[in-house]
Amino acid sequence: MPNAQGVYDILIVALFALLGTIAASFINSYALRKAEERSNLKGRSECQSCGKTLTWYELLPIISFLIQLGKCRDCKNKISPRYLISEIIGGTATALVYVRFGLGLMTPVAFGVIIILLAIALIDLSTMEIPNGLVIALIPFAIATIWLQPEVSILSRMIGTLTISLPMFILALIITGAFGGGDIKLIAVCGFLLGWQNVLLAMFLAVLVGGAFSVYLLVAKKAEKGAKIPFAPHLCVGIAVSMLYGEEIVSLYLNLFFW
């Protein structure tokens, strides 16, 4: 049987996961309403197929989707799996914040960053736009890490601000539509948050995930060759992984190839 500390950790992880799933559910609904140019935060949630107003027990993150087998209780039309996937990702990411940082001072900062990244990813996925307000909201968290993660020097942070954002900006000038301004601003702020080594890792992971996702879309015939695919969700994945486990991943890489 788990000891008292083990039970405590399980409860805290569950709490963090619950907060993440709730946040993801809310943000996803906001993003979809924004894409449809509806009043973003007003009115009850409703089925996108039949328009039925949903009850509270039809809005339980993850649980409602599974109980209803991914279908509307009234019209029986399928509910987009995006709801389930975004809620699982949100809950997992926020739970990992506690697993990684415990209840230290870095925990609320990392939690805030994860929630903002989740919002950026879901909104960009729906609208192909990154709200400037969300990028600006990351700045206080990035500044806080100067004191919370002093092992990442100011110089590393300043270099990190330009390491990826400057080449992206130059490419955007040369190749029309190569990168959006929101992507560039996002990686610039997160370069300061992570430092130059981890922002390089974040970009590498973003390209890796983005490439795999693009191949999937082409193979599954869900997108045509040359179709514009939002890059911010992949950037957010890379940034989140680098913030949580960048130090370990970079150290592993260096030990493998430069021992």
DALINSUL-V132217 format. One record per pair of residues at least 6 apart in sequence whose C-alpha atoms are under 7 Angstrom apart, sorted by the first residue. I is the first residue (numbers start at 0). J is the second residue. Records with the same first field share a line. If there is no record, write none. Layout:
I: J, J
This chain:
12: 94, 97
15: 93, 94
16: 90, 91, 93, 94
17: 90
18: 90
19: 89, 90, 93
20: 60, 86, 87, 89, 90
21: 60
23: 85, 86, 89
24: 60, 82, 86
26: 118
27: 82, 121
29: 39, 40
30: 121, 122, 125
31: 125
32: 39
33: 39
34: 125, 126
43: 52
44: 52, 53
45: 51, 52, 53
46: 52, 53, 71
48: 76
49: 74
56: 63
57: 63
60: 86
61: 83, 86
64: 83
69: 77, 78
70: 76, 77, 78
71: 77, 78
93: 110, 113
96: 106, 109, 110
97: 106
99: 243
100: 106
105: 147
108: 140
112: 137, 140
113: 239
115: 133
116: 235
119: 129, 133
120: 231, 232, 235
122: 128, 129
123: 129, 229, 231
124: 229, 232
127: 229
129: 181
134: 185
138: 188
141: 191, 192
144: 192
151: 194
155: 194, 195
156: 190, 191, 192, 193, 194, 195
157: 191
158: 195
159: 190, 191, 194, 195, 198
160: 187, 188, 190, 191
161: 187
162: 195
163: 186
164: 183, 186, 187
167: 178, 183
168: 183
170: 177
171: 177, 178
182: 231
190: 198
193: 242
197: 241, 245
200: 241
201: 234, 237, 238, 241
202: 234, 237
204: 237
205: 233, 234, 236, 237
208: 233
209: 233
216: 222
217: 223, 224
